[in-house]
Amino acid sequence: MTAIMDVLQLSGGIILCAGYLPQIRRILTTRSAHDLSLAMWLSVLTGLVLMEIYAVHLFLTAGTRALLITNSASLAFSIVMVGLILTYGVRPTLLVRPAPERLRRAPTDAVGQTVQRVEQAA
């Protein structure tokens, strides 16, 4: 019965850890974490640290490794997430806007022509 429970724990932990990967990839691709809550991820990280203490205790007293393995992996991914949020979530997003003098130049594309028409109508 213990082996079945270990398999369930490991399976659940692998699924949980796999859930971090798309979010980490998105942050690295977009270089933005502005939509993520640092407070939420800090609370997840705190909870995982407390669970890690419990997992270490279980490993030392009962020899249970499954919880320690999956919790350690989740803790590592949470540390990565908090690091990414601190790196990419505190900077404002860069909105590339042409300078006003660039708008007044002769339009070379449809957007420039539209901007010039709007300026003339105003």
N, CA, C and O atoms as a Tinker XYZ file with bonds, in Angstrom:
   488  protein
     1  N      0.816000   -1.198000    0.000000    73     2
     2  CA     0.000000    0.000000    0.000000    64     1     3
     3  C      0.862000    1.264000    0.000000    63     2     4     5
     4  O      0.509000    2.257000   -0.636000    81     3
     5  N      1.982000    1.228000    0.708000    73     3     6
     6  CA     2.870000    2.379000    0.756000    64     5     7
     7  C      3.426000    2.690000   -0.631000    63     6     8     9
     8  O      3.565000    3.858000   -0.996000    81     7
     9  N      3.743000    1.651000   -1.405000    73     7    10
    10  CA     4.276000    1.848000   -2.755000    64     9    11
    11  C      3.247000    2.554000   -3.638000    63    10    12    13
    12  O      3.610000    3.416000   -4.439000    81    11
    13  N      1.988000    2.203000   -3.502000    73    11    14
    14  CA     0.924000    2.843000   -4.289000    64    13    15
    15  C      0.818000    4.318000   -3.913000    63    14    16    17
    16  O      0.674000    5.180000   -4.780000    81    15
    17  N      0.891000    4.598000   -2.617000    73    15    18
    18  CA     0.816000    5.986000   -2.162000    64    17    19
    19  C      2.019000    6.799000   -2.650000    63    18    20    21
    20  O      1.885000    7.972000   -2.999000    81    19
    21  N      3.190000    6.166000   -2.670000    73    19    22
    22  CA     4.372000    6.863000   -3.200000    64    21    23
    23  C      4.209000    7.175000   -4.681000    63    22    24    25
    24  O      4.578000    8.260000   -5.130000    81    23
    25  N      3.660000    6.237000   -5.440000    73    23    26
    26  CA     3.425000    6.462000   -6.867000    64    25    27
    27  C      2.420000    7.593000   -7.058000    63    26    28    29
    28  O      2.603000    8.443000   -7.930000    81    27
    29  N      1.362000    7.610000   -6.250000    73    27    30
    30  CA     0.379000    8.698000   -6.332000    64    29    31
    31  C      1.028000   10.041000   -6.003000    63    30    32    33
    32  O      0.775000   11.034000   -6.686000    81    31
    33  N      1.848000   10.079000   -4.980000    73    31    34
    34  CA     2.524000   11.312000   -4.587000    64    33    35
    35  C      3.462000   11.790000   -5.691000    63    34    36    37
    36  O      3.464000   12.970000   -6.040000    81    35
    37  N      4.254000   10.877000   -6.237000    73    35    38
    38  CA     5.180000   11.243000   -7.296000    64    37    39
    39  C      4.436000   11.695000   -8.556000    63    38    40    41
    40  O      4.847000   12.655000   -9.207000    81    39
    41  N      3.357000   11.015000   -8.897000    73    39    42
    42  CA     2.564000   11.393000  -10.076000    64    41    43
    43  C      1.969000   12.778000   -9.901000    63    42    44    45
    44  O      2.045000   13.613000  -10.803000    81    43
    45  N      1.385000   13.017000   -8.753000    73    43    46
    46  CA     0.818000   14.340000   -8.481000    64    45    47
    47  C      1.877000   15.420000   -8.482000    63    46    48    49
    48  O      1.649000   16.520000   -8.986000    81    47
    49  N      3.030000   15.115000   -7.924000    73    47    50
    50  CA     4.124000   16.086000   -7.892000    64    49    51
    51  C      4.665000   16.409000   -9.273000    63    50    52    53
    52  O      5.001000   17.558000   -9.561000    81    51
    53  N      4.749000   15.399000  -10.125000    73    51    54
    54  CA     5.215000   15.628000  -11.498000    64    53    55
    55  C      4.217000   16.508000  -12.245000    63    54    56    57
    56  O      4.619000   17.429000  -12.956000    81    55
    57  N      2.942000   16.241000  -12.093000    73    55    58
    58  CA     1.914000   17.064000  -12.741000    64    57    59
    59  C      1.974000   18.495000  -12.211000    63    58    60    61
    60  O      1.884000   19.450000  -12.982000    81    59
    61  N      2.125000   18.639000  -10.907000    73    59    62
    62  CA     2.222000   19.970000  -10.302000    64    61    63
    63  C      3.434000   20.726000  -10.840000    63    62    64    65
    64  O      3.324000   21.898000  -11.199000    81    63
    65  N      4.568000   20.074000  -10.896000    73    63    66
    66  CA     5.782000   20.732000  -11.387000    64    65    67
    67  C      5.687000   21.062000  -12.871000    63    66    68    69
    68  O      6.210000   22.087000  -13.308000    81    67
    69  N      5.035000   20.218000  -13.642000    73    67    70
    70  CA     4.879000   20.484000  -15.076000    64    69    71
    71  C      4.046000   21.744000  -15.298000    63    70    72    73
    72  O      4.203000   22.419000  -16.316000    81    71
    73  N      3.169000   22.062000  -14.363000    73    71    74
    74  CA     2.346000   23.259000  -14.489000    64    73    75
    75  C      3.144000   24.554000  -14.431000    63    74    76    77
    76  O      2.693000   25.575000  -14.950000    81    75
    77  N      4.292000   24.534000  -13.825000    73    75    78
    78  CA     5.127000   25.731000  -13.751000    64    77    79
    79  C      5.768000   26.066000  -15.107000    63    78    80    81
    80  O      5.986000   27.235000  -15.423000    81    79
    81  N      6.063000   25.045000  -15.892000    73    79    82
    82  CA     6.863000   25.224000  -17.103000    64    81    83
    83  C      6.257000   26.180000  -18.134000    63    82    84    85
    84  O      6.987000   27.023000  -18.655000    81    83
    85  N      4.948000   26.093000  -18.461000    73    83    86
    86  CA     4.414000   27.053000  -19.438000    64    85    87
    87  C      4.509000   28.501000  -18.955000    63    86    88    89
    88  O      4.767000   29.407000  -19.748000    81    87
    89  N      4.302000   28.716000  -17.662000    73    87    90
    90  CA     4.375000   30.077000  -17.139000    64    89    91
    91  C      5.808000   30.602000  -17.177000    63    90    92    93
    92  O      6.040000   31.755000  -17.542000    81    91
    93  N      6.750000   29.771000  -16.807000    73    91    94
    94  CA     8.157000   30.178000  -16.853000    64    93    95
    95  C      8.568000   30.473000  -18.294000    63    94    96    97
    96  O      9.248000   31.466000  -18.554000    81    95
    97  N      8.159000   29.618000  -19.229000    73    95    98
    98  CA     8.488000   29.848000  -20.638000    64    97    99
    99  C      7.880000   31.155000  -21.138000    63    98   100   101
   100  O      8.530000   31.903000  -21.868000    81    99
   101  N      6.642000   31.430000  -20.751000    73    99   102
   102  CA     5.990000   32.663000  -21.193000    64   101   103
   103  C      6.710000   33.905000  -20.660000    63   102   104   105
   104  O      6.907000   34.876000  -21.391000    81   103
   105  N      7.096000   33.869000  -19.398000    73   103   106
   106  CA     7.819000   35.008000  -18.815000    64   105   107
   107  C      9.142000   35.221000  -19.545000    63   106   108   109
   108  O      9.504000   36.353000  -19.866000    81   107
   109  N      9.853000   34.147000  -19.800000    73   107   110
   110  CA    11.141000   34.273000  -20.486000    64   109   111
   111  C     10.966000   34.733000  -21.930000    63   110   112   113
   112  O     11.810000   35.464000  -22.449000    81   111
   113  N      9.897000   34.321000  -22.577000    73   111   114
   114  CA     9.649000   34.720000  -23.961000    64   113   115
   115  C      9.232000   36.178000  -24.064000    63   114   116   117
   116  O      9.749000   36.919000  -24.900000    81   115
   117  N      8.290000   36.591000  -23.208000    73   115   118
   118  CA     7.764000   37.962000  -23.276000    64   117   119
   119  C      8.600000   38.954000  -22.480000    63   118   120   121
   120  O      8.467000   40.165000  -22.656000    81   119
   121  N      9.457000   38.447000  -21.611000    73   119   122
   122  CA    10.243000   39.307000  -20.718000    64   121   123
   123  C      9.334000   40.197000  -19.874000    63   122   124   125
   124  O      9.667000   41.346000  -19.584000    81   123
   125  N      8.187000   39.653000  -19.486000    73   123   126
   126  CA     7.235000   40.414000  -18.684000    64   125   127
   127  C      6.528000   39.489000  -17.700000    63   126   128   129
   128  O      6.122000   38.382000  -18.052000    81   127
   129  N      6.387000   39.960000  -16.458000    73   127   130
   130  CA     5.639000   39.228000  -15.439000    64   129   131
   131  C      4.691000   40.181000  -14.724000    63   130   132   133
   132  O      4.365000   39.982000  -13.554000    81   131
   133  N      4.254000   41.212000  -15.431000    73   131   134
   134  CA     3.427000   42.240000  -14.813000    64   133   135
   135  C      2.062000   41.743000  -14.372000    63   134   136   137
   136  O      1.475000   42.307000  -13.449000    81   135
   137  N      1.543000   40.703000  -15.006000    73   135   138
   138  CA     0.218000   40.197000  -14.652000    64   137   139
   139  C      0.246000   39.215000  -13.495000    63   138   140   141
   140  O     -0.805000   38.742000  -13.064000    81   139
   141  N      1.419000   38.902000  -12.989000    73   139   142
   142  CA     1.523000   37.943000  -11.896000    64   141   143
   143  C      1.649000   38.672000  -10.567000    63   142   144   145
   144  O      2.273000   39.729000  -10.477000    81   143
   145  N      1.050000   38.095000   -9.548000    73   143   146
   146  CA     1.058000   38.695000   -8.221000    64   145   147
   147  C      2.266000   38.200000   -7.427000    63   146   148   149
   148  O      2.390000   37.008000   -7.144000    81   147
   149  N      3.143000   39.119000   -7.077000    73   147   150
   150  CA     4.300000   38.756000   -6.260000    64   149   151
   151  C      3.843000   38.273000   -4.889000    63   150   152   153
   152  O      4.408000   37.320000   -4.354000    81   151
   153  N      2.830000   38.915000   -4.313000    73   151   154
   154  CA     2.336000   38.508000   -2.990000    64   153   155
   155  C      1.836000   37.065000   -3.013000    63   154   156   157
   156  O      2.084000   36.308000   -2.075000    81   155
   157  N      1.142000   36.688000   -4.067000    73   155   158
   158  CA     0.636000   35.320000   -4.169000    64   157   159
   159  C      1.793000   34.327000   -4.257000    63   158   160   161
   160  O      1.786000   33.305000   -3.572000    81   159
   161  N      2.785000   34.623000   -5.095000    73   159   162
   162  CA     3.901000   33.701000   -5.249000    64   161   163
   163  C      4.772000   33.649000   -4.004000    63   162   164   165
   164  O      5.370000   32.611000   -3.719000    81   163
   165  N      4.859000   34.740000   -3.258000    73   163   166
   166  CA     5.587000   34.699000   -1.989000    64   165   167
   167  C      4.854000   33.839000   -0.973000    63   166   168   169
   168  O      5.490000   33.143000   -0.182000    81   167
   169  N      3.524000   33.874000   -0.981000    73   167   170
   170  CA     2.773000   33.023000   -0.056000    64   169   171
   171  C      2.900000   31.557000   -0.458000    63   170   172   173
   172  O      3.007000   30.694000    0.413000    81   171
   173  N      2.891000   31.255000   -1.759000    73   171   174
   174  CA     3.119000   29.883000   -2.216000    64   173   175
   175  C      4.515000   29.422000   -1.790000    63   174   176   177
   176  O      4.686000   28.304000   -1.305000    81   175
   177  N      5.497000   30.283000   -1.973000    73   175   178
   178  CA     6.867000   29.954000   -1.594000    64   177   179
   179  C      6.977000   29.696000   -0.090000    63   178   180   181
   180  O      7.643000   28.749000    0.327000    81   179
   181  N      6.334000   30.524000    0.718000    73   179   182
   182  CA     6.343000   30.336000    2.174000    64   181   183
   183  C      5.696000   29.007000    2.550000    63   182   184   185
   184  O      6.228000   28.265000    3.376000    81   183
   185  N      4.549000   28.708000    1.943000    73   183   186
   186  CA     3.882000   27.426000    2.211000    64   185   187
   187  C      4.746000   26.244000    1.827000    63   186   188   189
   188  O      4.796000   25.246000    2.546000    81   187
   189  N      5.433000   26.350000    0.686000    73   187   190
   190  CA     6.298000   25.252000    0.257000    64   189   191
   191  C      7.512000   25.082000    1.164000    63   190   192   193
   192  O      7.980000   23.962000    1.367000    81   191
   193  N      8.025000   26.177000    1.707000    73   191   194
   194  CA     9.142000   26.072000    2.665000    64   193   195
   195  C      8.676000   25.326000    3.911000    63   194   196   197
   196  O      9.383000   24.456000    4.419000    81   195
   197  N      7.487000   25.665000    4.402000    73   195   198
   198  CA     6.958000   24.964000    5.577000    64   197   199
   199  C      6.705000   23.492000    5.275000    63   198   200   201
   200  O      6.982000   22.628000    6.107000    81   199
   201  N      6.177000   23.204000    4.078000    73   199   202
   202  CA     5.956000   21.808000    3.690000    64   201   203
   203  C      7.283000   21.060000    3.515000    63   202   204   205
   204  O      7.369000   19.859000    3.770000    81   203
   205  N      8.306000   21.784000    3.080000    73   203   206
   206  CA     9.624000   21.163000    2.917000    64   205   207
   207  C     10.188000   20.737000    4.277000    63   206   208   209
   208  O     10.799000   19.675000    4.402000    81   207
   209  N      9.977000   21.568000    5.278000    73   207   210
   210  CA    10.412000   21.204000    6.637000    64   209   211
   211  C      9.717000   19.922000    7.081000    63   210   212   213
   212  O     10.345000   19.029000    7.649000    81   211
   213  N      8.418000   19.842000    6.817000    73   211   214
   214  CA     7.655000   18.639000    7.157000    64   213   215
   215  C      8.150000   17.434000    6.345000    63   214   216   217
   216  O      8.277000   16.335000    6.884000    81   215
   217  N      8.430000   17.640000    5.049000    73   215   218
   218  CA     8.899000   16.547000    4.199000    64   217   219
   219  C     10.249000   16.019000    4.685000    63   218   220   221
   220  O     10.484000   14.810000    4.675000    81   219
   221  N     11.131000   16.918000    5.107000    73   219   222
   222  CA    12.426000   16.499000    5.648000    64   221   223
   223  C     12.214000   15.703000    6.930000    63   222   224   225
   224  O     12.861000   14.679000    7.148000    81   223
   225  N     11.305000   16.179000    7.775000    73   223   226
   226  CA    10.984000   15.458000    9.011000    64   225   227
   227  C     10.481000   14.043000    8.696000    63   226   228   229
   228  O     10.926000   13.075000    9.313000    81   227
   229  N      9.548000   13.924000    7.729000    73   227   230
   230  CA     9.036000   12.597000    7.359000    64   229   231
   231  C     10.149000   11.712000    6.806000    63   230   232   233
   232  O     10.197000   10.516000    7.095000    81   231
   233  N     11.030000   12.292000    6.023000    73   231   234
   234  CA    12.127000   11.511000    5.458000    64   233   235
   235  C     13.047000   10.987000    6.559000    63   234   236   237
   236  O     13.477000    9.834000    6.521000    81   235
   237  N     13.346000   11.843000    7.540000    73   235   238
   238  CA    14.262000   11.445000    8.615000    64   237   239
   239  C     13.632000   10.462000    9.590000    63   238   240   241
   240  O     14.322000    9.598000   10.131000    81   239
   241  N     12.330000   10.584000    9.819000    73   239   242
   242  CA    11.687000    9.710000   10.808000    64   241   243
   243  C     11.072000    8.453000   10.194000    63   242   244   245
   244  O     11.128000    7.380000   10.795000    81   243
   245  N     10.487000    8.578000    9.003000    73   243   246
   246  CA     9.786000    7.433000    8.422000    64   245   247
   247  C     10.416000    6.950000    7.124000    63   246   248   249
   248  O     10.009000    5.919000    6.589000    81   247
   249  N     11.387000    7.667000    6.618000    73   247   250
   250  CA    12.038000    7.250000    5.378000    64   249   251
   251  C     11.214000    7.522000    4.124000    63   250   252   253
   252  O     11.507000    6.969000    3.063000    81   251
   253  N     10.189000    8.365000    4.230000    73   251   254
   254  CA     9.332000    8.677000    3.086000    64   253   255
   255  C     10.038000    9.674000    2.173000    63   254   256   257
   256  O     10.312000   10.811000    2.559000    81   255
   257  N     10.326000    9.226000    0.958000    73   255   258
   258  CA    11.057000   10.084000    0.020000    64   257   259
   259  C     10.163000   10.800000   -0.975000    63   258   260   261
   260  O     10.542000   11.868000   -1.457000    81   259
   261  N      9.003000   10.268000   -1.305000    73   259   262
   262  CA     8.173000   10.807000   -2.379000    64   261   263
   263  C      7.792000   12.261000   -2.117000    63   262   264   265
   264  O      7.912000   13.102000   -3.008000    81   263
   265  N      7.340000   12.561000   -0.916000    73   263   266
   266  CA     6.947000   13.929000   -0.593000    64   265   267
   267  C      8.145000   14.872000   -0.641000    63   266   268   269
   268  O      8.027000   16.009000   -1.097000    81   267
   269  N      9.285000   14.406000   -0.176000    73   267   270
   270  CA    10.493000   15.227000   -0.192000    64   269   271
   271  C     10.912000   15.557000   -1.630000    63   270   272   273
   272  O     11.278000   16.694000   -1.928000    81   271
   273  N     10.857000   14.575000   -2.502000    73   271   274
   274  CA    11.271000   14.780000   -3.895000    64   273   275
   275  C     10.351000   15.775000   -4.592000    63   274   276   277
   276  O     10.820000   16.749000   -5.182000    81   275
   277  N      9.053000   15.536000   -4.529000    73   275   278
   278  CA     8.114000   16.401000   -5.248000    64   277   279
   279  C      8.038000   17.790000   -4.633000    63   278   280   281
   280  O      7.923000   18.783000   -5.353000    81   279
   281  N      8.101000   17.867000   -3.327000    73   279   282
   282  CA     8.054000   19.173000   -2.679000    64   281   283
   283  C      9.308000   19.979000   -2.974000    63   282   284   285
   284  O      9.237000   21.192000   -3.169000    81   283
   285  N     10.449000   19.316000   -3.007000    73   283   286
   286  CA    11.699000   20.015000   -3.324000    64   285   287
   287  C     11.662000   20.571000   -4.744000    63   286   288   289
   288  O     12.121000   21.687000   -4.984000    81   287
   289  N     11.124000   19.809000   -5.676000    73   287   290
   290  CA    11.016000   20.283000   -7.053000    64   289   291
   291  C     10.057000   21.476000   -7.130000    63   290   292   293
   292  O     10.356000   22.465000   -7.799000    81   291
   293  N      8.920000   21.390000   -6.458000    73   291   294
   294  CA     7.972000   22.513000   -6.451000    64   293   295
   295  C      8.589000   23.745000   -5.815000    63   294   296   297
   296  O      8.384000   24.862000   -6.290000    81   295
   297  N      9.338000   23.549000   -4.753000    73   295   298
   298  CA    10.017000   24.661000   -4.084000    64   297   299
   299  C     11.017000   25.325000   -5.033000    63   298   300   301
   300  O     11.102000   26.552000   -5.091000    81   299
   301  N     11.762000   24.523000   -5.764000    73   299   302
   302  CA    12.737000   25.072000   -6.715000    64   301   303
   303  C     12.032000   25.882000   -7.806000    63   302   304   305
   304  O     12.481000   26.975000   -8.150000    81   303
   305  N     10.928000   25.353000   -8.353000    73   303   306
   306  CA    10.186000   26.082000   -9.375000    64   305   307
   307  C      9.583000   27.375000   -8.818000    63   306   308   309
   308  O      9.533000   28.387000   -9.518000    81   307
   309  N      9.132000   27.346000   -7.584000    73   307   310
   310  CA     8.573000   28.561000   -6.983000    64   309   311
   311  C      9.646000   29.621000   -6.774000    63   310   312   313
   312  O      9.394000   30.812000   -6.954000    81   311
   313  N     10.829000   29.189000   -6.400000    73   311   314
   314  CA    11.941000   30.138000   -6.258000    64   313   315
   315  C     12.253000   30.770000   -7.617000    63   314   316   317
   316  O     12.497000   31.974000   -7.703000    81   315
   317  N     12.244000   29.960000   -8.672000    73   315   318
   318  CA    12.465000   30.486000  -10.023000    64   317   319
   319  C     11.377000   31.496000  -10.376000    63   318   320   321
   320  O     11.677000   32.563000  -10.913000    81   319
   321  N     10.109000   31.172000  -10.077000    73   319   322
   322  CA     8.999000   32.076000  -10.391000    64   321   323
   323  C      9.146000   33.408000   -9.665000    63   322   324   325
   324  O      8.977000   34.463000  -10.277000    81   323
   325  N      9.455000   33.378000   -8.385000    73   323   326
   326  CA     9.628000   34.624000   -7.634000    64   325   327
   327  C     10.803000   35.420000   -8.210000    63   326   328   329
   328  O     10.721000   36.642000   -8.337000    81   327
   329  N     11.878000   34.743000   -8.553000    73   327   330
   330  CA    13.011000   35.425000   -9.166000    64   329   331
   331  C     12.637000   36.069000  -10.493000    63   330   332   333
   332  O     13.051000   37.195000  -10.770000    81   331
   333  N     11.861000   35.373000  -11.315000    73   331   334
   334  CA    11.431000   35.935000  -12.595000    64   333   335
   335  C     10.489000   37.120000  -12.397000    63   334   336   337
   336  O     10.570000   38.110000  -13.123000    81   335
   337  N      9.599000   37.018000  -11.416000    73   335   338
   338  CA     8.683000   38.142000  -11.150000    64   337   339
   339  C      9.474000   39.347000  -10.671000    63   338   340   341
   340  O      9.187000   40.473000  -11.078000    81   339
   341  N     10.467000   39.131000   -9.813000    73   339   342
   342  CA    11.288000   40.252000   -9.356000    64   341   343
   343  C     12.120000   40.836000  -10.494000    63   342   344   345
   344  O     12.391000   42.036000  -10.521000    81   343
   345  N     12.522000   39.985000  -11.426000    73   343   346
   346  CA    13.333000   40.456000  -12.548000    64   345   347
   347  C     12.494000   41.147000  -13.616000    63   346   348   349
   348  O     12.852000   42.230000  -14.079000    81   347
   349  N     11.388000   40.536000  -14.008000    73   347   350
   350  CA    10.609000   41.032000  -15.139000    64   349   351
   351  C      9.286000   41.694000  -14.756000    63   350   352   353
   352  O      8.606000   42.247000  -15.621000    81   351
   353  N      8.915000   41.648000  -13.499000    73   351   354
   354  CA     7.621000   42.191000  -13.111000    64   353   355
   355  C      7.670000   43.586000  -12.537000    63   354   356   357
   356  O      6.626000   44.219000  -12.381000    81   355
   357  N      8.840000   44.083000  -12.220000    73   355   358
   358  CA     8.934000   45.393000  -11.591000    64   357   359
   359  C      9.181000   46.506000  -12.598000    63   358   360   361
   360  O      9.023000   47.681000  -12.268000    81   359
   361  N      9.564000   46.159000  -13.810000    73   359   362
   362  CA     9.796000   47.168000  -14.834000    64   361   363
   363  C      8.504000   47.462000  -15.583000    63   362   364   365
   364  O      7.730000   46.549000  -15.869000    81   363
   365  N      8.268000   48.728000  -15.900000    73   363   366
   366  CA     7.088000   49.015000  -16.718000    64   365   367
   367  C      7.300000   48.481000  -18.126000    63   366   368   369
   368  O      8.428000   48.416000  -18.616000    81   367
   369  N      6.218000   48.104000  -18.762000    73   367   370
   370  CA     6.347000   47.628000  -20.132000    64   369   371
   371  C      6.699000   48.793000  -21.036000    63   370   372   373
   372  O      6.256000   49.921000  -20.818000    81   371
   373  N      7.468000   48.519000  -22.014000    73   371   374
   374  CA     7.912000   49.558000  -22.933000    64   373   375
   375  C      6.922000   49.667000  -24.078000    63   374   376   377
   376  O      6.721000   48.713000  -24.829000    81   375
   377  N      6.307000   50.827000  -24.208000    73   375   378
   378  CA     5.415000   51.077000  -25.327000    64   377   379
   379  C      6.191000   51.901000  -26.344000    63   378   380   381
   380  O      6.604000   53.025000  -26.060000    81   379
   381  N      6.382000   51.350000  -27.501000    73   379   382
   382  CA     7.143000   52.041000  -28.524000    64   381   383
   383  C      6.195000   52.976000  -29.253000    63   382   384   385
   384  O      5.268000   52.533000  -29.930000    81   383
   385  N      6.431000   54.249000  -29.110000    73   383   386
   386  CA     5.625000   55.272000  -29.760000    64   385   387
   387  C      6.533000   56.165000  -30.580000    63   386   388   389
   388  O      7.576000   56.597000  -30.092000    81   387
   389  N      6.162000   56.446000  -31.801000    73   387   390
   390  CA     7.003000   57.351000  -32.580000    64   389   391
   391  C      6.989000   58.746000  -31.970000    63   390   392   393
   392  O      5.986000   59.182000  -31.404000    81   391
   393  N      8.084000   59.419000  -32.092000    73   391   394
   394  CA     8.176000   60.796000  -31.606000    64   393   395
   395  C      7.254000   61.681000  -32.445000    63   394   396   397
   396  O      6.996000   61.357000  -33.604000    81   395
   397  N      6.752000   62.780000  -31.898000    73   395   398
   398  CA     5.840000   63.637000  -32.653000    64   397   399
   399  C      6.393000   64.093000  -33.995000    63   398   400   401
   400  O      5.642000   64.183000  -34.966000    81   399
   401  N      7.685000   64.382000  -34.073000    73   399   402
   402  CA     8.239000   64.821000  -35.349000    64   401   403
   403  C      8.212000   63.707000  -36.386000    63   402   404   405
   404  O      8.131000   63.979000  -37.584000    81   403
   405  N      8.277000   62.476000  -35.947000    73   403   406
   406  CA     8.190000   61.353000  -36.882000    64   405   407
   407  C      6.791000   61.244000  -37.459000    63   406   408   409
   408  O      6.618000   60.791000  -38.591000    81   407
   409  N      5.800000   61.654000  -36.697000    73   407   410
   410  CA     4.429000   61.612000  -37.193000    64   409   411
   411  C      4.196000   62.653000  -38.275000    63   410   412   413
   412  O      3.339000   62.470000  -39.139000    81   411
   413  N      4.939000   63.725000  -38.234000    73   411   414
   414  CA     4.735000   64.821000  -39.171000    64   413   415
   415  C      5.490000   64.614000  -40.482000    63   414   416   417
   416  O      5.281000   65.358000  -41.440000    81   415
   417  N      6.342000   63.638000  -40.532000    73   415   418
   418  CA     7.070000   63.350000  -41.767000    64   417   419
   419  C      6.105000   62.842000  -42.824000    63   418   420   421
   420  O      4.959000   62.499000  -42.531000    81   419
   421  N      6.582000   62.802000  -44.040000    73   419   422
   422  CA     5.746000   62.291000  -45.134000    64   421   423
   423  C      5.405000   60.837000  -44.858000    63   422   424   425
   424  O      6.293000   60.026000  -44.599000    81   423
   425  N      4.129000   60.507000  -44.914000    73   423   426
   426  CA     3.735000   59.131000  -44.606000    64   425   427
   427  C      4.258000   58.160000  -45.653000    63   426   428   429
   428  O      4.176000   58.402000  -46.858000    81   427
   429  N      4.799000   57.055000  -45.154000    73   427   430
   430  CA     5.324000   56.032000  -46.048000    64   429   431
   431  C      4.536000   54.741000  -45.934000    63   430   432   433
   432  O      4.814000   53.770000  -46.639000    81   431
   433  N      3.557000   54.731000  -45.051000    73   431   434
   434  CA     2.750000   53.530000  -44.902000    64   433   435
   435  C      1.316000   53.916000  -44.554000    63   434   436   437
   436  O      1.011000   55.096000  -44.375000    81   435
   437  N      0.456000   52.941000  -44.461000    73   435   438
   438  CA    -0.957000   53.197000  -44.197000    64   437   439
   439  C     -1.173000   53.825000  -42.827000    63   438   440   441
   440  O     -2.044000   54.682000  -42.676000    81   439
   441  N     -0.399000   53.419000  -41.830000    73   439   442
   442  CA    -0.559000   53.992000  -40.492000    64   441   443
   443  C     -0.162000   55.467000  -40.515000    63   442   444   445
   444  O     -0.856000   56.305000  -39.940000    81   443
   445  N      0.944000   55.785000  -41.172000    73   443   446
   446  CA     1.375000   57.171000  -41.266000    64   445   447
   447  C      0.358000   58.031000  -41.987000    63   446   448   449
   448  O      0.123000   59.172000  -41.589000    81   447
   449  N     -0.252000   57.505000  -43.042000    73   447   450
   450  CA    -1.274000   58.248000  -43.781000    64   449   451
   451  C     -2.494000   58.499000  -42.912000    63   450   452   453
   452  O     -3.065000   59.589000  -42.944000    81   451
   453  N     -2.899000   57.503000  -42.135000    73   451   454
   454  CA    -4.047000   57.650000  -41.251000    64   453   455
   455  C     -3.765000   58.690000  -40.177000    63   454   456   457
   456  O     -4.620000   59.525000  -39.884000    81   455
   457  N     -2.581000   58.647000  -39.590000    73   455   458
   458  CA    -2.217000   59.628000  -38.563000    64   457   459
   459  C     -2.241000   61.033000  -39.173000    63   458   460   461
   460  O     -2.741000   61.972000  -38.554000    81   459
   461  N     -1.705000   61.170000  -40.374000    73   459   462
   462  CA    -1.686000   62.496000  -41.004000    64   461   463
   463  C     -3.105000   62.987000  -41.289000    63   462   464   465
   464  O     -3.385000   64.172000  -41.107000    81   463
   465  N     -3.998000   62.116000  -41.726000    73   463   466
   466  CA    -5.392000   62.507000  -41.964000    64   465   467
   467  C     -6.077000   62.942000  -40.675000    63   466   468   469
   468  O     -6.838000   63.909000  -40.670000    81   467
   469  N     -5.815000   62.243000  -39.603000    73   467   470
   470  CA    -6.413000   62.590000  -38.306000    64   469   471
   471  C     -5.905000   63.940000  -37.851000    63   470   472   473
   472  O     -6.678000   64.760000  -37.355000    81   471
   473  N     -4.614000   64.183000  -38.014000    73   471   474
   474  CA    -4.052000   65.475000  -37.618000    64   473   475
   475  C     -4.640000   66.610000  -38.455000    63   474   476   477
   476  O     -4.911000   67.686000  -37.923000    81   475
   477  N     -4.842000   66.389000  -39.746000    73   475   478
   478  CA    -5.390000   67.406000  -40.609000    64   477   479
   479  C     -6.856000   67.690000  -40.258000    63   478   480   481
   480  O     -7.313000   68.830000  -40.344000    81   479
   481  N     -7.575000   66.656000  -39.868000    73   479   482
   482  CA    -8.991000   66.833000  -39.533000    64   481   483
   483  C     -9.154000   67.566000  -38.227000    63   482   484   485
   484  O    -10.182000   68.206000  -38.008000    81   483
   485  N     -8.177000   67.493000  -37.357000    73   483   486
   486  CA    -8.283000   68.134000  -36.045000    64   485   487
   487  C     -7.974000   69.565000  -36.146000    63   486   488
   488  O     -8.010000   70.277000  -35.143000    81   487
